[in-house]
Amino acid sequence: MPDNSAQHQARMARKKKVIDAAIAQANQDKGLLLVLTGNGKGKSSSAFGMVARSLGYGFKVGVAQFLKSRRDTGEEKFLGAQAGVDWQVLGDGFTWDTQDKAADTATAQRGWQVAQAMLRDTSLHLVVLDELTYLLKYGYLEAAQVCADLAARPAMQHVVITGRAAPDCLLELADTVSEINDVKHAYRAGIKAQPGIDL
């Protein structure tokens, strides 16, 4: 192959100039609202990665897990035991297990009261609202109230929301939206959920 190191260096110098200019323009500080949605695997895992990042800086974190009722996941065992983490499991189980809309709605509304307290807590650097989107999709919570509570949170508090089918009001309010696409999943090949990977 011909030696193209000079071309590569020139291309990277141009790229650095563009990136440096973009970084220089990003001069605002604010609490971010991130929405991780889509049908693919990894939304909650990404959110819990941000929990670990925040803890690495010594920040306090709140985690509100909706729908799930199990308390034996690896993320809760480890992250929930760390100093500075308020980890709340607020669900009764997946909706296809409970099959009771009235009970699910009551559980969701009790859970949202816990989340509202987190969203008012100025000591929390990050709040993760795991699987919140389902509560909105099924009508267990009013989207307008949820969005109003999110908008009224402390100015420097970051929030990450996970779940499929995020409603438009969340997408519009969010600073960053990532859609995780489903290309292939081991579950469809008959492989059960694996500790340390899926739970």
N, C-alpha and C positions, 0 to 999 in steps of 0.2 A: 504494500500500500504506500502511496506517496506520502511524504511528510507534510501534513497540513497543520502543524502546530501554530504557525503564524495566523492562519485563517481562524483557527479555533480561538486563539487569544483575542483576536479582533472581534469575533462574534460575542465572546463572553464579556468583553469590555463594553460593547454596545448594550448588552443585556443588563449589566451592572448599572449603567447610567440610567436606564429606564426604571429599574427596581429602586435605586437610590432616590430618584425623583418621586416615585410613588410613596416611599416610606417617609420622605420629608413632608409630603402633603398630609399624611395621616397624623394630625397633631391634636386630636381630641381625646379626652378621657371620659368614659361613661360606662355605666353598667350595661353589659350586653345581654340581649335576649337571643338565645340560639334555639332553633327548632331542628331536631333531627327526625326526619320522617321517611316514608317510603316502605316498601315491602321487604327490603333486604335485611339481613342479619347484621348487627353491630351498632344499633342506635344507642341502646343502654350501655353497651361496653364503651362506646366513645364518651358518653356522659361520665361514667365512672373513672375513665382516664383523666377527665378534667377535675374530678374530686381529688385524685392522687396528686395532680399538679398543684392544686390549691393548697393541699396539706403540705406539699414540699416547700411552699413559701411561708408556712405557719399560719395560714388563713383558716377561719372557721367555716364549716360547710353544713348545710341542711339537705337531707335527702328524704323525699316523700315518694314512696313507691305505691302507686295505685294499682288496683286489680289483684296483683300477686298477694297471696297470703302466706307463702312459704318463707320460713326464716332460716333456711339452711343453705343459702347460696354462698358461693365463695366470696363474692364481692361484699356481702353484708358481714360475713364472718371476719374478714380482714379489715375492710374500710370502716365498718360500723364499730369496731373495737378501738379505733384510733382516737386519740385525744383531739377534741375540736370538731367531732362529727356528731350531729344529731340525726340518727337514721330511724325513720318511721315507716313501718310496713302497715299500710292502711287499707288493704283489700281483704275480701272474703274468698278470693279465688277467681279464676277466669270466668267470664260470663257464661260460657258453655257448660261450666260445672255448676254454677249457682242456679241458673235458669229462673231467676226471680227478680224481675225488674224493680219492683217496689223496694225490696231489700237492698239490691245493688245501688239504687238511687240514694237510699238513706245512708248506706256506707260511704258512698262517694261524697255526699254532703258533709258528713262528719270528717272525712279525710280532708276535704277542702278547708275546713276550719283550721286544721293543723297547718296546712299549706299557707293559709292567710297569715297565721302567726309568724311563720318563717319569712314571708314576704314583707312583714313589718319590722323584722329584727335587723337593726342596723349593724349588728356584730357579725352577721353572716355575709361572707364574701361571695359565696356561691350557693344557690339553691337548685337542686335537681328535682324536677317534677316528672318522675319516670312513669311512662304510659298514660300521661294525662289526656292525650288526644282521644282515647277510647271513651272517656267519660263525657266528652263533648259530642262525639259522634253518636253515642247512644242516648243523648239527651239527659244524662244523669246530672249534669251541671249546665248552667246557662253560660254560653260562650261570652256574652256581653259582660257578665259579672266577672268571669275569669280574666278577660282582657283588661277590664277596669282595674282589677287588683294588681295585675302585672304592671300596668302603666303607672300605678301609684306607689310602687316599691321604692326603697331608698335609691338615690341617684347612682351610687357606685356598686349596687348589688347586681351580680351576674346571675342569670337564670338559664338553665338548659331544660328544654321540654322534649320528651321522646314519645314516639308512637306513630303508628300508621295513620294515614288520612287526616293530616293536620288541617283544621278548618281555615278558611280564608282570613278570618280576623287575626289568627295567630301568625299566619304567613305575612300579613301586612304589618303587624306590630314588630315582628322580629327584625333584628339587625343582620343575622346570618341564618340562612336556611340551607340545610344539606339534605338531599334526597338519596337514601341508600337503596340502590336497585338490587333486585333479586335475580342473579344470573344462574346460580346453582346452589342447592342446599343438600347436605348429607341426609337430612330427615326424609327427604323424598326417595332416597335409596334404601330406606329401612334402617338407618343407623340412629340409635337412640341418643338423647341429649347426653353430652359428656361432661363430667365434673371438671372444672377448671377452664372449660371452653364455652359451654352453653349455660352453666349454672355454677 
